[in-house]
Amino acid sequence: MHPLVPVIMTLGVILFIVGISVYAILGAKKTKVVKFFGKEYQLWSFVAATIGLGTALIMLSVLMPKYIDYQPEKTPQSTQPLLSSNLKYELDVALNSLNLTGGAMTNAIGRFQVEYQAASQKGEKNAMELLVLELGFRIRTELQNQNYPEAQIERDVERILNILKQSNKQANGK
C-alpha cells in the first residue's frame, strides 16, 4: 500500500465529519451563514464543499493503489548473510582474542559481509578484492595500534578474512 493512502483517507474522513457536524450544529440553530477564515459562506455551499471534498479524498485513497503502483525500497540489511553457528563462533573467538570487538569493527565487518555478498552475486571480482583489501587494512591498523607483532598481525588478518570468505561461499552455495 502506498504510504499516502492513509493520509489522504484520514483527511477525507475529517472533512466529511466536519461537514456533517457543521450542518448538524448550525442547521439546528437555523444559521444560514458560516464564517470561515474571515470569509462568509452560505451554509449549504460550505457543507456541500466539505462533504464533497471529503468524499472525493476517500475515493481517491481507495482508487490510488489500483492506478499507482508502489514498490517500497528494499533495505540492504535484508540481504546480510547469516554466518553458520560454527563460523560465527570462530569469528567471535578470533575477534575477542584480538580485542577487536568494538562497535566500529563490528560495523565494518557487517558492512563487508553485505557488500562482499552483493559483489559476489554480481560477479564483480574487482569490487570483492577491494573490499577484502579495505577490511584487511582496517584490521591491520587496529592491531598495529594495539602493538601486535607484525608476523602475528598478518596471520590473524588472513584468518579473519578466510572466515568471512567461507561464510560468503556457504551463503552462495545454499
QUIWOKA-V455077 format. One record per helix or strand of 3 or more residues. SS is the DSSP state (H for helix, E for strand). FROM is the first residue (numbers start at 1). TO is the last residue. If there is no record, write none. Layout:
# QUIWOKA-V455077
<<SS FROM TO> <SS FROM TO>>
This chain:
# QUIWOKA-V455077
<<H 4 28> <E 33 36> <E 39 42> <H 43 67> <H 76 79> <H 85 97> <H 103 122> <H 125 145> <H 150 173>>
